[in-house]
Amino acid sequence: MKQTSKLLTVMATIAIISLALALTACGNNPDTHTHEWEWVETAPATPTAEGLETETCKTCGATNGTRPIAKLPNPNQTAITAFGKTATVIGDASIPAEDFNAAVGKLQEALSAADSEPLLSVGMRNGLTAMMGRTITIVTGNAAPESVNKALTVGVDYLKSSGMNTIATALVTLANNGAFVD
């Protein structure tokens, strides 16, 4: 019994000393241990904002600076070509890739048809050429084509459910009304 008591006392003393050393490993005394730095993500990157990493000691949690994490690419981004120009097309990140790609295909088809139309007036052609010089945005929902700050914005469901002639007519009408020209 006396040996068990001594053993427990020794073990408790070692545990207390180990705990005390662990809790004061860095503290205000940098000579206590060598920091083991690692980069820890403190704010994740998104398609619209940079993230942040903090250099942190594995042992004590001390920090030694931060660095940005690059924005994530928008999963819905591609390019289309018409009227001698290539436009970037971006889509809301919540749009499934399959729907975004189908909508872009319909938009490309309508623009190609308009581009090859010999009876398209100079004003309409200039308007659509100006539109192709800006980023095109595909949003969720069934929004008809519209000019937002002289750039085309259109709903994914509108593009998917409308025929090529309907889409082309809507774009030509906007162009004819000067929607895309400065």
N, C-alpha and C positions, 0 to 999 in steps of 0.2 A: 504494500500500500504506500509506503514511504517512497519507494522508487518510482511508482506511478505518479505520485504528487510532484517529485523532482522533475520527472520527464515532462509533465504538463506545464510546470513553471518554465522550464527551458524553452519549450515549444511556444508558449505564450509570449515570452520575451523576444524570441526570434521573429514572431509574427508582428509584434508591435514595432520592432526596429525596422523590419521590411516595409511595413505600412508607412512609417514616418519617412523613410528614404524615398518611397514612391511618391508621396504627397509633396515632397520638397525637392523633387528631382531637378527642376529648373528654378522655380521661384525667382528670387532676385539675385541668385548666385549662378551666373552662366558657367562657372567652372565645375559645377556639380556633374554635368554630363554633356556629351556632344549631341547637339540636336540632329535628329534624323528627319530631314525635310521631305515632304511629299506634297504634290499639288492636289488639292481637294476642290471639287466643284461646289461652289457656294450659291450660284444662280445659274440654272440651265439656259443654254442658248435656244432661241426659237427662230422661226422664219422672219420675225419682225424685230427682234432685239438680240444684241450680243449677250452672252452669258459672262460669268466671272468665276475664276479659280483663285484660291488663296493658298499660298505656300504655308503649310502647317507642320509643326513638329509632331511626329508619331507618338512620342513619349509624353510630352507635357501639354500639347495643344497650343504652344506659342505660335504666333504668326510672323511671317517675314515678307509680306508684300502680296500683291494681287496681279493678275494678268487677265485680259479679256479672252473670251472664247468666241470665235467667229459665229455670226448668224448662221443658222441652218438654211440650206437652200429651200426655196419654195418647191414643194413636190409637184405643183402644177405650174410649170413654166415651159414654154416652147416658142418656136418662131414660125411665122407664116410669110409667104412671099406673094405679092401681087403689085401691079402698077409699078414694076421696077424697083420695089423697095421690100425690105424684110422687116417685119414688125415683131417685137416681143409680145407674146400673149401670156398673161399671168391669170391664174384662177385662185379664188378663195381656197385656202388650205383644207377647208371642210368638204370640198367637192371631191367625191371619189374619182380616182385617176381615170377609170373607164368612162365615166360621164364627161369629164373634162376633155379627154381625147376625142370622144364622139362629137362634142360641141365644136372643138377646134376644127375637126374634119368638115363639119357642115359650114362653118364660117369660111374656111379656105375654099371650099367648093363654090360658095356664093360669090366670093371676091374674084375668083378665077373667071367665073361666068361673066361678071360685070366687066372685068378687065378685057375680055375678048369680045365684048359687045361693040360693033363698029358704029352704032348710032348713039353711043354715049357722048353727051355734049362735053366740050372742053371744060366748062365750069364743074360739071359732075366729076369728070376725070381728075381735075385738079384737087377737088375736095377729098376724093378717095385717096389720092396720092398723099395729100397732107395727113390724112388719118393713118396711113401706113407708116408715117414718120414718127408716130407716137406709140406708147405702150397701150395695148388693148387689154381691157380687164373683163374677165368673166366672173360674174357674181352668182351667188346661190339664188334660186327662184326663177320666176318666169318674166323678168323685166325685159321689155322690148328694147331694142337698140336706142341708145341716147348718147349725146355728147356731154361729157363731164370734163370741164376745163379743156375743151377742144380735143379730147381723146374718147374713143369708143368704149362704152361700158354696156354689157348685155348679159342677160340671165342665161345660165346653163340650160335650164328647162326650155326657154324660148328657142334656143338654137337646136336643141335635140328634137323638139316637137314640130318645128316649122320646116317647110320645104325650102329648097334652094331659092326659088323665085321670090318667095315671101321675104326671106332674109336679104337677098340682093336688092329688092325694091325698097325695103326699109333703109338700107345703107345708102342707096342712091338718093332717096328723098332727103335724108339728113345732109348728105354732101351738097345736093342742089340748094338747100336752104342755108349753106355756108357754115354748118355746124362744126367743121373741122379746120377751117381756114382762119388764120390770125387776122 
